[in-house]
Amino acid sequence: MTLPGRQGLYDPRNEHDSCGIGFVANIRGRKSHDIIARGLQILVNLDHRGAVGADPLVGDGAGCLIQMPDALLRDWAARERLTLPEAGRYAVAMCFLPWDERARAIAKEHVEGFIAAEGQKLIGWRDVPTDTTGLGATVIETMPWISQAIVARGPEVADQDAFERKILTIRKEALNSVTALAEYHGMPELRHLYMPSFSTRTVVYKGLLLAPQVGSFYEDLRNPLTVSALALVHQRFSTNTFPSWRLAHPYRFLCHNGEINTVRGNVNWMAARRQAMTSELLGPDLAKMVPLIGPGQSDTACIDNALELLVIGGG
C-alpha cells in the first residue's frame, strides 16, 4: 500500500508500525465470560500488529488482563478443600517459576517467606492449567512453570486498599532480591522468578505467545467460570528489547503502544529523587521497595512500576 503524500497535519514520516492494543468492558460493571471471549477475539484481530521470528510459531508476546476470576478460584478451593475468603480479602500472585523442581521449591519458599514476614497468610499454590499444543519449539523451551500463590489478608490490614499496598511490598521485596537468591544457591535459573501480577482485583495472563494462542494456551480463559467486566489485551511488536515471557504485555496497570525514548533518563530521575520521596500510606514500607524501578526491564515495564507506585502509594 502506498502512503498518501504530506497534506495538512498529516505527514507520512510519522507513520510507525508497533503493538496492537484492545479493550472491552461492560460499562455497568456486569461480569460475564462473554467479555473475555470478546477480548480474546480482539486479540486475534490484532495478530497482524505483532512480529514473528524465523519460526512463524514464535512471536514477540501477547496477553490479557481481566478482573479476579472469583468463581474459578472458589471451584479450585473447594476441590482442594481450602477456605477462600470473600472477594477483596484475598489476592492472587501470578508467578513465573523455574522448571527445575528444586529451584521451583526454593523460589516458592522465597515468596512465602516475604508473605509471612509481612503478616499475610498463604492459602495455597494453584498450578495454572496450560495447553502447549501449537506452540513453537523456542517458546516451549523458554516457557516458565506457571503457578498462582493465593494469599489471604492479614488481621492487621485495615481494608482492600491497604492490602494492595502490602502485597506490592511483598512483590517488590521478593523480586528485587532474586539476583542475591540465585547467587546464594548457585542456581542462575532462580533469576527467572517473576510475577506478572499480584492483586486483589486483577490477574494478568501473558507470555511469549502469538495473539491467537493466548486463549488456547491459558485454559482459565476458556473456562466458563472465568468472568470479568473488562478485558485488556495486547499484541507485542518488540522494538527496543528482545522478546521474552516477562516482557509481554499487559503489565499490572497498563499496556503500551510505542517507545519511550527517554526511559533511561526517567529511571535515573526516579532513582535520584528516591531520598526525597515519602508516602503517608506506604510509610516505612517504601524503603523496602528499592529499587523502585526494576533493573533490566522494558520501557513499558519501567513506567508501569512508576504508575503503580503513584496509584497505590497515593501519589
Backbone hydrogen bonds, N-H to C=O, Kabsch-Sander energy under -0.5 kcal/mol:
donor,donor_aa,acceptor,acceptor_aa,energy
7,Q,10,Y,-1.6
10,Y,7,Q,-2.3
14,N,11,D,-2.3
15,E,12,P,-1.5
20,G,235,Q,-2.5
22,G,233,V,-2.1
24,V,231,A,-2.0
26,N,229,A,-2.6
27,I,25,A,-0.7
29,G,26,N,-2.4
31,K,29,G,-0.5
32,S,228,S,-1.9
36,I,32,S,-0.7
37,A,33,H,-2.3
38,R,34,D,-2.7
39,G,35,I,-2.3
40,L,36,I,-2.5
41,Q,37,A,-1.8
42,I,38,R,-2.3
43,L,39,G,-2.1
44,V,40,L,-2.2
45,N,41,Q,-2.3
46,L,42,I,-0.9
46,L,43,L,-0.8
47,D,44,V,-1.6
49,R,46,L,-2.4
50,G,47,D,-1.5
51,A,236,R,-1.2
53,G,55,D,-0.8
53,G,58,V,-2.3
58,V,55,D,-2.3
59,G,57,L,-0.5
60,D,51,A,-1.0
61,G,209,L,-0.7
62,A,207,G,-2.1
63,G,234,H,-1.8
64,C,205,Y,-2.9
65,L,232,L,-2.8
66,I,203,V,-2.3
67,Q,230,L,-0.6
68,M,201,R,-2.3
70,D,68,M,-2.1
72,L,225,L,-0.6
73,L,69,P,-2.1
74,R,70,D,-2.3
75,D,71,A,-2.0
76,W,72,L,-1.9
77,A,73,L,-2.7
78,A,74,R,-2.3
79,R,75,D,-1.9
80,E,76,W,-1.9
81,R,78,A,-0.9
82,L,77,A,-3.2
84,L,82,L,-0.6
89,R,86,E,-2.3
91,A,151,V,-2.9
92,V,199,S,-2.4
93,A,149,A,-2.6
94,M,92,V,-0.8
94,M,197,S,-2.2
95,C,93,A,-0.5
95,C,147,S,-3.3
96,F,194,Y,-3.4
97,L,95,C,-0.6
97,L,145,W,-3.4
104,R,100,D,-2.9
105,A,101,E,-2.1
106,I,102,R,-2.1
107,A,103,A,-2.5
108,K,104,R,-2.5
109,E,105,A,-2.4
110,H,106,I,-2.3
111,V,107,A,-2.1
112,E,108,K,-3.0
113,G,109,E,-2.0
114,F,110,H,-1.2
115,I,111,V,-2.0
116,A,112,E,-2.4
117,A,113,G,-2.3
118,E,114,F,-1.7
119,G,116,A,-1.8
120,Q,115,I,-2.4
121,K,152,A,-2.0
123,I,121,K,-0.5
123,I,150,I,-3.1
124,G,150,I,-1.2
126,R,148,Q,-3.0
127,D,125,W,-0.5
128,V,146,I,-2.0
131,D,217,F,-1.6
135,L,132,T,-2.2
136,G,57,L,-1.1
140,I,136,G,-2.1
141,E,137,A,-2.3
142,T,138,T,-1.6
143,M,139,V,-0.8
143,M,140,I,-0.5
145,W,97,L,-2.7
146,I,144,P,-0.5
147,S,95,C,-2.0
147,S,145,W,-0.6
148,Q,126,R,-3.0
149,A,93,A,-2.3
150,I,124,G,-2.8
150,I,148,Q,-0.6
151,V,91,A,-2.7
151,V,149,A,-0.6
152,A,121,K,-3.6
153,R,89,R,-2.7
157,V,154,G,-1.5
158,A,156,E,-0.5
163,F,159,D,-2.0
164,E,160,Q,-2.2
165,R,161,D,-1.8
166,K,162,A,-1.9
167,I,163,F,-2.6
168,L,164,E,-1.7
169,T,165,R,-1.8
170,I,166,K,-2.1
171,R,167,I,-2.4
172,K,168,L,-2.5
173,E,169,T,-2.6
174,A,170,I,-2.5
175,L,171,R,-2.8
176,N,172,K,-2.6
177,S,173,E,-0.6
178,V,175,L,-1.2
181,L,177,S,-2.1
182,A,178,V,-2.7
183,E,179,T,-2.3
184,Y,180,A,-2.4
185,H,181,L,-2.0
186,G,182,A,-1.0
187,M,182,A,-2.0
190,L,187,M,-2.0
191,R,188,P,-2.0
192,H,189,E,-1.6
193,L,190,L,-1.5
194,Y,96,F,-1.8
197,S,94,M,-0.8
199,S,92,V,-1.6
203,V,66,I,-2.4
205,Y,64,C,-3.0
205,Y,203,V,-0.5
206,K,204,V,-0.6
207,G,62,A,-1.7
209,L,207,G,-2.4
213,Q,210,L,-1.5
214,V,210,L,-0.8
214,V,211,A,-1.0
216,S,212,P,-0.5
217,F,213,Q,-3.0
218,Y,214,V,-2.2
219,E,129,P,-1.6
219,E,217,F,-1.0
220,D,129,P,-0.6
221,L,218,Y,-1.1
222,R,219,E,-1.4
223,N,219,E,-0.9
223,N,220,D,-0.7
226,T,223,N,-2.2
227,V,225,L,-0.8
228,S,32,S,-1.7
231,A,24,V,-2.3
232,L,65,L,-2.2
233,V,22,G,-2.8
233,V,231,A,-0.5
234,H,63,G,-1.8
235,Q,20,G,-2.7
236,R,61,G,-3.0
248,A,245,W,-0.9
251,Y,254,L,-3.0
258,G,256,H,-0.5
261,N,259,E,-0.7
263,V,260,I,-1.6
266,N,262,T,-2.6
267,V,263,V,-2.6
268,N,264,R,-2.3
269,W,265,G,-2.4
270,M,266,N,-2.2
271,A,267,V,-2.2
272,A,268,N,-2.5
273,R,269,W,-1.8
274,R,271,A,-0.9
276,A,273,R,-1.1
277,M,273,R,-0.7
277,M,274,R,-1.4
281,L,313,G,-0.5
283,G,279,S,-2.7
285,D,282,L,-1.9
286,L,283,G,-1.5
287,A,284,P,-0.8
288,K,284,P,-0.6
288,K,285,D,-0.8
289,M,285,D,-0.5
289,M,286,L,-1.3
290,V,287,A,-0.8
294,G,292,L,-0.6
297,Q,294,G,-0.6
302,C,298,S,-1.9
303,I,299,D,-2.1
304,D,300,T,-2.2
305,N,301,A,-2.0
306,A,302,C,-1.9
307,L,303,I,-2.7
308,E,304,D,-2.6
309,L,305,N,-1.6
310,L,306,A,-1.9
311,V,307,L,-2.8
312,I,308,E,-2.7
313,G,308,E,-0.5
313,G,309,L,-1.8
314,G,311,V,-0.6
315,G,310,L,-2.7
